[in-house]
């Protein structure tokens, strides 16, 4: 009988796992399965949080911002800028946060300030929705990012 790595082989070629090896394999399997389940739950929780933020942002956008920027993010030519495919919108998040918080004067007119209307979480949700809607592929914005920019 040959013995290697806790596995013994009989003369008939049948493999037998020793009790210590069997225990270690069982423990390793339990740890692996537990890790996969925990990671799945964490990922599901994060996804639900991101989805919730996106949906909140969509609702707020449609009730407030869509009047000017339109529900499809295309804006109104020569009046309100399009948000879809807009490099400013998907670029540096801090600039977008500043614009939503403090308003902006530009060639097309003036965007109002929203810092007195929405809290940090709501502004983060709106910006995240805009940065991830239509053809935009921007990163999410957090309430902490908004809080740091609020003056």
FENSULVEN-V611394 format. One record per backbone hydrogen bond with DSSP energy under -1.0 kcal/mol. CO is the residue of the C=O (numbers start at 1). NH is the residue of the N-H. E is the energy in kcal/mol with one decimal. If there is no record, write none. Layout:
# FENSULVEN-V611394
co	nh	e
CO	NH	E
CO	NH	E
This chain:
# FENSULVEN-V611394
co	nh	e
2	9	-2.4
4	7	-2.0
6	18	-2.6
7	4	-2.4
8	16	-3.2
9	2	-1.1
10	13	-2.0
14	10	-2.3
16	8	-3.3
18	22	-2.5
19	23	-2.1
20	24	-2.3
21	25	-2.7
22	26	-2.3
23	27	-2.6
24	28	-2.5
25	29	-2.4
26	30	-2.3
27	31	-2.5
28	32	-2.5
29	33	-2.8
30	34	-2.6
31	35	-2.5
32	36	-2.5
33	37	-2.5
34	38	-2.6
35	39	-2.7
36	40	-2.3
37	41	-2.4
38	42	-2.5
39	43	-2.7
40	44	-2.6
41	45	-2.4
42	46	-2.5
43	47	-2.7
44	48	-2.6
45	49	-2.2
46	50	-2.7
47	51	-2.8
48	52	-2.5
49	53	-2.3
50	54	-2.5
51	55	-2.6
52	56	-2.3
53	57	-2.6
54	58	-2.4
55	59	-2.3
56	60	-2.4
57	61	-2.9
58	62	-2.8
59	63	-1.6
60	64	-1.2
61	66	-2.6
65	68	-1.2
65	69	-2.7
66	70	-1.5
69	75	-2.5
70	73	-1.7
73	83	-2.5
73	84	-2.4
76	79	-2.4
76	80	-2.3
80	76	-1.6
83	86	-1.3
86	90	-1.7
92	96	-1.1
93	97	-2.8
94	98	-2.5
95	99	-2.0
96	100	-2.6
97	101	-2.8
98	102	-3.0
99	103	-1.9
100	114	-1.7
101	115	-1.7
104	111	-3.2
106	109	-1.0
109	106	-3.4
111	104	-1.9
114	117	-1.2
114	118	-2.4
119	123	-2.5
120	124	-2.4
121	125	-2.2
122	126	-2.5
123	127	-2.6
124	128	-2.5
125	129	-2.5
126	130	-2.5
127	131	-2.8
128	132	-1.2
131	138	-3.4
133	136	-2.8
142	146	-1.6
143	147	-2.7
144	148	-2.0
146	150	-1.5
